[in-house]
């Protein structure tokens, strides 16, 4: 889980793009830089736009956790906009 402080310097997105709700498989191209959480086991990775998500063998799940699928948890504003 990503942790943060309650600090007014942080911006809240009021109209998030589709990248927040989409899920991405192992080795797919990262659409936006950020912290992504595996929906099955809750492990997180930091990934840069244009790179690939970790491959399938990055970590293994128990059968009950389902497939490895990454979903954006924190967007990192690397463009300064």
Gaussian input, Z-matrix of N, CA and C with variables (Angstrom, degrees):
# hf/3-21g

backbone

0 1
 N
 C     1     B1
 C     2     B2     1     A1
 N     3     B3     2     A2     1     D1
 C     4     B4     3     A3     2     D2
 C     5     B5     4     A4     3     D3
 N     6     B6     5     A5     4     D4
 C     7     B7     6     A6     5     D5
 C     8     B8     7     A7     6     D6
 N     9     B9     8     A8     7     D7
 C    10    B10     9     A9     8     D8
 C    11    B11    10    A10     9     D9
 N    12    B12    11    A11    10    D10
 C    13    B13    12    A12    11    D11
 C    14    B14    13    A13    12    D12
 N    15    B15    14    A14    13    D13
 C    16    B16    15    A15    14    D14
 C    17    B17    16    A16    15    D15
 N    18    B18    17    A17    16    D16
 C    19    B19    18    A18    17    D17
 C    20    B20    19    A19    18    D18
 N    21    B21    20    A20    19    D19
 C    22    B22    21    A21    20    D20
 C    23    B23    22    A22    21    D21
 N    24    B24    23    A23    22    D22
 C    25    B25    24    A24    23    D23
 C    26    B26    25    A25    24    D24
 N    27    B27    26    A26    25    D25
 C    28    B28    27    A27    26    D26
 C    29    B29    28    A28    27    D27
 N    30    B30    29    A29    28    D28
 C    31    B31    30    A30    29    D29
 C    32    B32    31    A31    30    D30
 N    33    B33    32    A32    31    D31
 C    34    B34    33    A33    32    D32
 C    35    B35    34    A34    33    D33
 N    36    B36    35    A35    34    D34
 C    37    B37    36    A36    35    D35
 C    38    B38    37    A37    36    D36
 N    39    B39    38    A38    37    D37
 C    40    B40    39    A39    38    D38
 C    41    B41    40    A40    39    D39
 N    42    B42    41    A41    40    D40
 C    43    B43    42    A42    41    D41
 C    44    B44    43    A43    42    D42
 N    45    B45    44    A44    43    D43
 C    46    B46    45    A45    44    D44
 C    47    B47    46    A46    45    D45
 N    48    B48    47    A47    46    D46
 C    49    B49    48    A48    47    D47
 C    50    B50    49    A49    48    D48
 N    51    B51    50    A50    49    D49
 C    52    B52    51    A51    50    D50
 C    53    B53    52    A52    51    D51
 N    54    B54    53    A53    52    D52
 C    55    B55    54    A54    53    D53
 C    56    B56    55    A55    54    D54
 N    57    B57    56    A56    55    D55
 C    58    B58    57    A57    56    D56
 C    59    B59    58    A58    57    D57
 N    60    B60    59    A59    58    D58
 C    61    B61    60    A60    59    D59
 C    62    B62    61    A61    60    D60
 N    63    B63    62    A62    61    D61
 C    64    B64    63    A63    62    D62
 C    65    B65    64    A64    63    D63
 N    66    B66    65    A65    64    D64
 C    67    B67    66    A66    65    D65
 C    68    B68    67    A67    66    D66
 N    69    B69    68    A68    67    D67
 C    70    B70    69    A69    68    D68
 C    71    B71    70    A70    69    D69
 N    72    B72    71    A71    70    D70
 C    73    B73    72    A72    71    D71
 C    74    B74    73    A73    72    D72
 N    75    B75    74    A74    73    D73
 C    76    B76    75    A75    74    D74
 C    77    B77    76    A76    75    D75
 N    78    B78    77    A77    76    D76
 C    79    B79    78    A78    77    D77
 C    80    B80    79    A79    78    D78
 N    81    B81    80    A80    79    D79
 C    82    B82    81    A81    80    D80
 C    83    B83    82    A82    81    D81
 N    84    B84    83    A83    82    D82
 C    85    B85    84    A84    83    D83
 C    86    B86    85    A85    84    D84
 N    87    B87    86    A86    85    D85
 C    88    B88    87    A87    86    D86
 C    89    B89    88    A88    87    D87
 N    90    B90    89    A89    88    D88
 C    91    B91    90    A90    89    D89
 C    92    B92    91    A91    90    D90
 N    93    B93    92    A92    91    D91
 C    94    B94    93    A93    92    D92
 C    95    B95    94    A94    93    D93
 N    96    B96    95    A95    94    D94
 C    97    B97    96    A96    95    D95
 C    98    B98    97    A97    96    D96
 N    99    B99    98    A98    97    D97
 C   100   B100    99    A99    98    D98
 C   101   B101   100   A100    99    D99
 N   102   B102   101   A101   100   D100
 C   103   B103   102   A102   101   D101
 C   104   B104   103   A103   102   D102
 N   105   B105   104   A104   103   D103
 C   106   B106   105   A105   104   D104
 C   107   B107   106   A106   105   D105
 N   108   B108   107   A107   106   D106
 C   109   B109   108   A108   107   D107
 C   110   B110   109   A109   108   D108
 N   111   B111   110   A110   109   D109
 C   112   B112   111   A111   110   D110
 C   113   B113   112   A112   111   D111
 N   114   B114   113   A113   112   D112
 C   115   B115   114   A114   113   D113
 C   116   B116   115   A115   114   D114
 N   117   B117   116   A116   115   D115
 C   118   B118   117   A117   116   D116
 C   119   B119   118   A118   117   D117
 N   120   B120   119   A119   118   D118
 C   121   B121   120   A120   119   D119
 C   122   B122   121   A121   120   D120
 N   123   B123   122   A122   121   D121
 C   124   B124   123   A123   122   D122
 C   125   B125   124   A124   123   D123
 N   126   B126   125   A125   124   D124
 C   127   B127   126   A126   125   D125
 C   128   B128   127   A127   126   D126
 N   129   B129   128   A128   127   D127
 C   130   B130   129   A129   128   D128
 C   131   B131   130   A130   129   D129
 N   132   B132   131   A131   130   D130
 C   133   B133   132   A132   131   D131
 C   134   B134   133   A133   132   D132
 N   135   B135   134   A134   133   D133
 C   136   B136   135   A135   134   D134
 C   137   B137   136   A136   135   D135
 N   138   B138   137   A137   136   D136
 C   139   B139   138   A138   137   D137
 C   140   B140   139   A139   138   D138
 N   141   B141   140   A140   139   D139
 C   142   B142   141   A141   140   D140
 C   143   B143   142   A142   141   D141
 N   144   B144   143   A143   142   D142
 C   145   B145   144   A144   143   D143
 C   146   B146   145   A145   144   D144
 N   147   B147   146   A146   145   D145
 C   148   B148   147   A147   146   D146
 C   149   B149   148   A148   147   D147
 N   150   B150   149   A149   148   D148
 C   151   B151   150   A150   149   D149
 C   152   B152   151   A151   150   D150
 N   153   B153   152   A152   151   D151
 C   154   B154   153   A153   152   D152
 C   155   B155   154   A154   153   D153
 N   156   B156   155   A155   154   D154
 C   157   B157   156   A156   155   D155
 C   158   B158   157   A157   156   D156
 N   159   B159   158   A158   157   D157
 C   160   B160   159   A159   158   D158
 C   161   B161   160   A160   159   D159
 N   162   B162   161   A161   160   D160
 C   163   B163   162   A162   161   D161
 C   164   B164   163   A163   162   D162
 N   165   B165   164   A164   163   D163
 C   166   B166   165   A165   164   D164
 C   167   B167   166   A166   165   D165
 N   168   B168   167   A167   166   D166
 C   169   B169   168   A168   167   D167
 C   170   B170   169   A169   168   D168
 N   171   B171   170   A170   169   D169
 C   172   B172   171   A171   170   D170
 C   173   B173   172   A172   171   D171
 N   174   B174   173   A173   172   D172
 C   175   B175   174   A174   173   D173
 C   176   B176   175   A175   174   D174
 N   177   B177   176   A176   175   D175
 C   178   B178   177   A177   176   D176
 C   179   B179   178   A178   177   D177
 N   180   B180   179   A179   178   D178
 C   181   B181   180   A180   179   D179
 C   182   B182   181   A181   180   D180
 N   183   B183   182   A182   181   D181
 C   184   B184   183   A183   182   D182
 C   185   B185   184   A184   183   D183
 N   186   B186   185   A185   184   D184
 C   187   B187   186   A186   185   D185
 C   188   B188   187   A187   186   D186
 N   189   B189   188   A188   187   D187
 C   190   B190   189   A189   188   D188
 C   191   B191   190   A190   189   D189
 N   192   B192   191   A191   190   D190
 C   193   B193   192   A192   191   D191
 C   194   B194   193   A193   192   D192
 N   195   B195   194   A194   193   D193
 C   196   B196   195   A195   194   D194
 C   197   B197   196   A196   195   D195
 N   198   B198   197   A197   196   D196
 C   199   B199   198   A198   197   D197
 C   200   B200   199   A199   198   D198
 N   201   B201   200   A200   199   D199
 C   202   B202   201   A201   200   D200
 C   203   B203   202   A202   201   D201
 N   204   B204   203   A203   202   D202
 C   205   B205   204   A204   203   D203
 C   206   B206   205   A205   204   D204
 N   207   B207   206   A206   205   D205
 C   208   B208   207   A207   206   D206
 C   209   B209   208   A208   207   D207
 N   210   B210   209   A209   208   D208
 C   211   B211   210   A210   209   D209
 C   212   B212   211   A211   210   D210
 N   213   B213   212   A212   211   D211
 C   214   B214   213   A213   212   D212
 C   215   B215   214   A214   213   D213
 N   216   B216   215   A215   214   D214
 C   217   B217   216   A216   215   D215
 C   218   B218   217   A217   216   D216
 N   219   B219   218   A218   217   D217
 C   220   B220   219   A219   218   D218
 C   221   B221   220   A220   219   D219
 N   222   B222   221   A221   220   D220
 C   223   B223   222   A222   221   D221
 C   224   B224   223   A223   222   D222
 N   225   B225   224   A224   223   D223
 C   226   B226   225   A225   224   D224
 C   227   B227   226   A226   225   D225
 N   228   B228   227   A227   226   D226
 C   229   B229   228   A228   227   D227
 C   230   B230   229   A229   228   D228
 N   231   B231   230   A230   229   D229
 C   232   B232   231   A231   230   D230
 C   233   B233   232   A232   231   D231
 N   234   B234   233   A233   232   D232
 C   235   B235   234   A234   233   D233
 C   236   B236   235   A235   234   D234
 N   237   B237   236   A236   235   D235
 C   238   B238   237   A237   236   D236
 C   239   B239   238   A238   237   D237
 N   240   B240   239   A239   238   D238
 C   241   B241   240   A240   239   D239
 C   242   B242   241   A241   240   D240

   B1=1.4351
   B2=1.5124
   B3=1.3145
   B4=1.4534
   B5=1.5224
   B6=1.3013
   B7=1.4575
   B8=1.5180
   B9=1.3201
   B10=1.4551
   B11=1.5208
   B12=1.3272
   B13=1.4580
   B14=1.5198
   B15=1.2834
   B16=1.4618
   B17=1.5277
   B18=1.3136
   B19=1.4580
   B20=1.5228
   B21=1.3074
   B22=1.4666
   B23=1.5247
   B24=1.3216
   B25=1.4606
   B26=1.5286
   B27=1.3270
   B28=1.4510
   B29=1.5168
   B30=1.3278
   B31=1.4557
   B32=1.5180
   B33=1.3224
   B34=1.4559
   B35=1.5214
   B36=1.3135
   B37=1.4636
   B38=1.5211
   B39=1.3276
   B40=1.4608
   B41=1.5242
   B42=1.3294
   B43=1.4590
   B44=1.5341
   B45=1.3369
   B46=1.4702
   B47=1.5264
   B48=1.3116
   B49=1.4613
   B50=1.5276
   B51=1.3192
   B52=1.4663
   B53=1.5240
   B54=1.3267
   B55=1.4686
   B56=1.5316
   B57=1.3144
   B58=1.4720
   B59=1.5208
   B60=1.3205
   B61=1.4647
   B62=1.5324
   B63=1.3078
   B64=1.4623
   B65=1.5254
   B66=1.3200
   B67=1.4611
   B68=1.5205
   B69=1.3282
   B70=1.4561
   B71=1.5247
   B72=1.3100
   B73=1.4503
   B74=1.5189
   B75=1.3322
   B76=1.4554
   B77=1.5307
   B78=1.3197
   B79=1.4681
   B80=1.5262
   B81=1.3463
   B82=1.4661
   B83=1.5209
   B84=1.3364
   B85=1.4601
   B86=1.5259
   B87=1.3270
   B88=1.4650
   B89=1.5282
   B90=1.3464
   B91=1.4578
   B92=1.5260
   B93=1.3304
   B94=1.4688
   B95=1.5213
   B96=1.3235
   B97=1.4660
   B98=1.5219
   B99=1.3344
   B100=1.4519
   B101=1.5051
   B102=1.3146
   B103=1.4509
   B104=1.5235
   B105=1.3119
   B106=1.4618
   B107=1.5184
   B108=1.3300
   B109=1.4515
   B110=1.5200
   B111=1.3212
   B112=1.4576
   B113=1.5284
   B114=1.3205
   B115=1.4618
   B116=1.5269
   B117=1.3259
   B118=1.4564
   B119=1.5095
   B120=1.3293
   B121=1.4641
   B122=1.5286
   B123=1.3205
   B124=1.4779
   B125=1.5223
   B126=1.3441
   B127=1.4651
   B128=1.5240
   B129=1.3214
   B130=1.4637
   B131=1.5256
   B132=1.3387
   B133=1.4579
   B134=1.5204
   B135=1.3155
   B136=1.4554
   B137=1.5124
   B138=1.3348
   B139=1.4649
   B140=1.5169
   B141=1.3289
   B142=1.4630
   B143=1.5243
   B144=1.3239
   B145=1.4638
   B146=1.5280
   B147=1.3327
   B148=1.4599
   B149=1.5127
   B150=1.3377
   B151=1.4727
   B152=1.5253
   B153=1.3067
   B154=1.4662
   B155=1.5240
   B156=1.3454
   B157=1.4587
   B158=1.5245
   B159=1.3391
   B160=1.4622
   B161=1.5304
   B162=1.3340
   B163=1.4658
   B164=1.5294
   B165=1.3003
   B166=1.4690
   B167=1.5283
   B168=1.3158
   B169=1.4643
   B170=1.5290
   B171=1.3238
   B172=1.4665
   B173=1.5221
   B174=1.3131
   B175=1.4668
   B176=1.5209
   B177=1.3042
   B178=1.4571
   B179=1.5257
   B180=1.3158
   B181=1.4593
   B182=1.5165
   B183=1.3255
   B184=1.4627
   B185=1.5259
   B186=1.2943
   B187=1.4624
   B188=1.5222
   B189=1.3099
   B190=1.4638
   B191=1.5282
   B192=1.3270
   B193=1.4661
   B194=1.5177
   B195=1.3139
   B196=1.4590
   B197=1.5125
   B198=1.3379
   B199=1.4624
   B200=1.5275
   B201=1.3195
   B202=1.4580
   B203=1.5304
   B204=1.3219
   B205=1.4628
   B206=1.5190
   B207=1.3232
   B208=1.4574
   B209=1.5257
   B210=1.3528
   B211=1.4594
   B212=1.5243
   B213=1.3423
   B214=1.4543
   B215=1.5239
   B216=1.3288
   B217=1.4531
   B218=1.5308
   B219=1.3387
   B220=1.4618
   B221=1.5185
   B222=1.3253
   B223=1.4697
   B224=1.5213
   B225=1.3092
   B226=1.4607
   B227=1.5210
   B228=1.3122
   B229=1.4565
   B230=1.5236
   B231=1.2964
   B232=1.4634
   B233=1.5348
   B234=1.3281
   B235=1.4675
   B236=1.5266
   B237=1.3264
   B238=1.4495
   B239=1.5170
   B240=1.3175
   B241=1.4685
   B242=1.5142
   A1=109.00
   A2=116.52
   A3=120.77
   A4=108.86
   A5=116.89
   A6=121.66
   A7=109.11
   A8=116.20
   A9=120.18
   A10=109.15
   A11=116.16
   A12=120.54
   A13=108.54
   A14=116.92
   A15=121.66
   A16=106.32
   A17=115.80
   A18=121.36
   A19=108.89
   A20=118.06
   A21=121.61
   A22=113.41
   A23=118.94
   A24=121.46
   A25=111.98
   A26=117.66
   A27=121.18
   A28=110.36
   A29=116.07
   A30=121.91
   A31=109.74
   A32=115.87
   A33=121.07
   A34=108.38
   A35=116.65
   A36=121.09
   A37=108.08
   A38=115.92
   A39=119.67
   A40=112.17
   A41=117.73
   A42=121.42
   A43=108.49
   A44=116.16
   A45=118.53
   A46=113.04
   A47=115.11
   A48=120.70
   A49=109.74
   A50=115.46
   A51=121.83
   A52=113.21
   A53=117.77
   A54=120.02
   A55=110.76
   A56=118.59
   A57=121.71
   A58=112.01
   A59=117.96
   A60=120.13
   A61=113.24
   A62=118.10
   A63=120.41
   A64=111.03
   A65=114.28
   A66=121.33
   A67=108.17
   A68=115.62
   A69=121.78
   A70=110.10
   A71=116.25
   A72=122.14
   A73=112.12
   A74=116.06
   A75=121.56
   A76=111.19
   A77=116.18
   A78=125.11
   A79=114.16
   A80=119.10
   A81=120.03
   A82=108.53
   A83=116.74
   A84=121.44
   A85=110.32
   A86=115.84
   A87=122.42
   A88=108.83
   A89=118.81
   A90=121.41
   A91=114.32
   A92=117.96
   A93=122.33
   A94=107.98
   A95=116.44
   A96=120.01
   A97=110.50
   A98=115.96
   A99=119.16
   A100=113.00
   A101=114.33
   A102=121.99
   A103=106.27
   A104=115.63
   A105=122.15
   A106=108.83
   A107=116.25
   A108=122.66
   A109=109.75
   A110=116.27
   A111=121.28
   A112=107.33
   A113=117.31
   A114=119.64
   A115=112.40
   A116=117.68
   A117=120.91
   A118=114.10
   A119=116.69
   A120=119.66
   A121=113.58
   A122=117.09
   A123=124.13
   A124=113.92
   A125=118.75
   A126=120.77
   A127=107.96
   A128=117.82
   A129=121.94
   A130=111.17
   A131=114.64
   A132=121.96
   A133=108.78
   A134=115.75
   A135=121.42
   A136=106.75
   A137=115.76
   A138=120.15
   A139=110.45
   A140=115.63
   A141=121.70
   A142=111.52
   A143=115.45
   A144=121.77
   A145=109.98
   A146=115.20
   A147=120.85
   A148=114.75
   A149=117.16
   A150=120.58
   A151=108.56
   A152=116.03
   A153=121.67
   A154=109.31
   A155=115.83
   A156=119.65
   A157=108.14
   A158=117.90
   A159=119.87
   A160=111.21
   A161=116.61
   A162=120.02
   A163=111.52
   A164=115.60
   A165=122.38
   A166=112.30
   A167=117.90
   A168=120.64
   A169=113.04
   A170=118.55
   A171=122.52
   A172=111.12
   A173=115.55
   A174=121.40
   A175=108.70
   A176=115.54
   A177=120.46
   A178=109.88
   A179=114.66
   A180=121.38
   A181=110.73
   A182=114.83
   A183=119.72
   A184=105.59
   A185=118.37
   A186=122.50
   A187=111.68
   A188=118.00
   A189=121.88
   A190=113.43
   A191=118.53
   A192=121.46
   A193=112.81
   A194=118.34
   A195=121.07
   A196=112.31
   A197=116.12
   A198=120.42
   A199=112.28
   A200=116.30
   A201=121.56
   A202=107.47
   A203=116.25
   A204=123.09
   A205=107.64
   A206=116.50
   A207=122.12
   A208=110.29
   A209=116.23
   A210=121.73
   A211=108.45
   A212=116.23
   A213=120.35
   A214=110.87
   A215=114.59
   A216=122.35
   A217=110.16
   A218=116.35
   A219=122.14
   A220=107.94
   A221=116.97
   A222=121.38
   A223=107.49
   A224=117.44
   A225=121.01
   A226=108.49
   A227=115.64
   A228=122.61
   A229=110.39
   A230=116.87
   A231=121.58
   A232=112.51
   A233=116.98
   A234=120.87
   A235=112.48
   A236=117.93
   A237=121.78
   A238=115.05
   A239=117.04
   A240=119.89
   A241=111.24
   D1=135.68
   D2=175.46
   D3=-75.20
   D4=139.03
   D5=179.05
   D6=-111.34
   D7=151.32
   D8=179.04
   D9=-152.10
   D10=165.08
   D11=175.61
   D12=-101.00
   D13=156.37
   D14=176.95
   D15=-81.91
   D16=92.24
   D17=-171.31
   D18=-134.17
   D19=128.89
   D20=-176.40
   D21=-67.25
   D22=-7.49
   D23=178.04
   D24=-72.51
   D25=-17.30
   D26=-178.26
   D27=-83.18
   D28=140.28
   D29=178.62
   D30=-95.11
   D31=139.03
   D32=175.97
   D33=-102.79
   D34=133.50
   D35=178.67
   D36=-83.50
   D37=124.46
   D38=-178.94
   D39=-95.72
   D40=-19.74
   D41=179.42
   D42=-133.89
   D43=74.40
   D44=-174.63
   D45=-66.71
   D46=148.67
   D47=178.42
   D48=-79.87
   D49=172.56
   D50=-179.84
   D51=-59.76
   D52=-22.24
   D53=-176.14
   D54=-60.62
   D55=-24.30
   D56=179.99
   D57=-71.77
   D58=-30.46
   D59=-174.66
   D60=-101.38
   D61=-15.21
   D62=-178.52
   D63=-77.21
   D64=152.78
   D65=175.65
   D66=-115.43
   D67=142.17
   D68=-174.84
   D69=-123.45
   D70=141.61
   D71=-179.23
   D72=-86.45
   D73=169.87
   D74=177.29
   D75=-55.93
   D76=139.66
   D77=176.02
   D78=67.08
   D79=8.50
   D80=172.41
   D81=-74.81
   D82=161.10
   D83=179.31
   D84=-75.90
   D85=133.52
   D86=-179.98
   D87=-72.28
   D88=123.21
   D89=-176.47
   D90=-80.20
   D91=-27.18
   D92=-178.81
   D93=-152.85
   D94=140.49
   D95=-179.72
   D96=-63.89
   D97=139.90
   D98=178.63
   D99=169.85
   D100=-169.72
   D101=175.14
   D102=-104.02
   D103=126.46
   D104=-178.34
   D105=-115.21
   D106=142.90
   D107=-179.40
   D108=-113.00
   D109=136.10
   D110=173.72
   D111=-72.11
   D112=124.71
   D113=-176.58
   D114=-70.12
   D115=-18.69
   D116=-179.29
   D117=-84.04
   D118=-49.23
   D119=-173.29
   D120=-114.86
   D121=-6.02
   D122=177.14
   D123=74.32
   D124=7.54
   D125=174.73
   D126=-66.81
   D127=144.94
   D128=-178.29
   D129=-116.18
   D130=150.65
   D131=174.14
   D132=-135.36
   D133=149.22
   D134=172.43
   D135=-97.81
   D136=127.00
   D137=-175.84
   D138=-132.74
   D139=143.10
   D140=-179.97
   D141=-99.17
   D142=142.61
   D143=178.49
   D144=-51.80
   D145=132.99
   D146=178.39
   D147=90.42
   D148=-19.71
   D149=175.08
   D150=-78.53
   D151=179.21
   D152=177.05
   D153=-102.08
   D154=145.81
   D155=171.23
   D156=-65.83
   D157=159.16
   D158=178.93
   D159=-54.86
   D160=148.09
   D161=179.63
   D162=-70.24
   D163=168.68
   D164=-177.45
   D165=-53.58
   D166=-36.32
   D167=-176.95
   D168=-84.58
   D169=8.70
   D170=178.10
   D171=-59.15
   D172=-43.82
   D173=172.35
   D174=-155.70
   D175=151.01
   D176=-176.06
   D177=-109.13
   D178=148.95
   D179=178.55
   D180=-107.58
   D181=156.60
   D182=164.11
   D183=-69.70
   D184=152.35
   D185=-177.94
   D186=-51.81
   D187=-37.07
   D188=-177.27
   D189=-68.42
   D190=-17.81
   D191=-178.96
   D192=-80.69
   D193=-13.42
   D194=179.78
   D195=80.71
   D196=-170.15
   D197=-176.99
   D198=-75.17
   D199=162.30
   D200=174.44
   D201=-75.74
   D202=116.82
   D203=177.16
   D204=-138.05
   D205=129.43
   D206=-177.71
   D207=-100.22
   D208=136.78
   D209=176.99
   D210=-134.28
   D211=139.32
   D212=-177.17
   D213=-61.52
   D214=134.07
   D215=177.51
   D216=-113.31
   D217=-40.50
   D218=179.72
   D219=-139.70
   D220=126.79
   D221=175.51
   D222=-87.61
   D223=131.06
   D224=176.05
   D225=-104.80
   D226=120.06
   D227=-176.11
   D228=-79.72
   D229=83.45
   D230=-176.86
   D231=-83.48
   D232=-7.35
   D233=-179.53
   D234=-99.77
   D235=-7.31
   D236=177.63
   D237=70.46
   D238=24.71
   D239=-179.41
   D240=-91.44

